[in-house]
Amino acid sequence: MDSGLTWYPHIKKLSLKLSKISKILYLTQTTFSLQHRKKIYTALYEPLIMYALKIWGSAASSHLEKIRVQQRRAVRNVCGPSIGGNTQDKFKALNLLTVDSLYKYVCCMHIAKNLSVYKNSNSNLLKRGTRKIVFKSENWKKEHCRNQFNYAGPTTVNLLPENIKSIIISSKLGKLKKDIKSFLLNSTLY
């Protein structure tokens, strides 16, 4: 964090690390197969993004754009000339999640594992004749406090469809991992 309590220094340092791995992926386009490059991506690149994502994933969109750009570049380097089309097609072809989707995934998994903390006592609120699952989040008054996970995490999950939230409530983590990943692969904006 810097003096303004933003995650910009962390994101800048992470962006440099991701850039180096992206260069490795570029250099391996002619020597390794697509499957091997994808394994390199999932072994080296994705863990760097996932590290403490629950904490810094709600940073300002302008700061996260550095990571988004690096990730798109890395996915293009993984695919090489073998998969044409735009980056969205490449993410889908490789079954990879964007940094924004990974943040949603991490939020869902954390809330599912800590359901007693986030389950609202009025979890099934009646809205316009339908039941709606709502997870409890802290009610921060100051805008800069809203980037903390206790507000941003449940707020992010509350925007997901009801079928995903009902899986979170049922605590079937294996099913949740599969369903949330397939939902995020099909619905994420790139």
Secondary structure, 3 states (H helix, E strand, C coil): CCCCCCCHHHHHHHHHHHHHHHHHHHHCCCCCCHHHHHHHHHHHHHHHHHCCHHHHCCCCHHHHHHHHHHHHHHHHHHHHHHCCCCHHHHHHHHCCCCHHHHHHHHHHHHHHHCHHHHEEEEEEEEECCEEEEEECCCCCCCHHHHHCHHHHHHHHHHCCCHHHHHHHHHCCHHHHHHHHHHHHHHHCCC
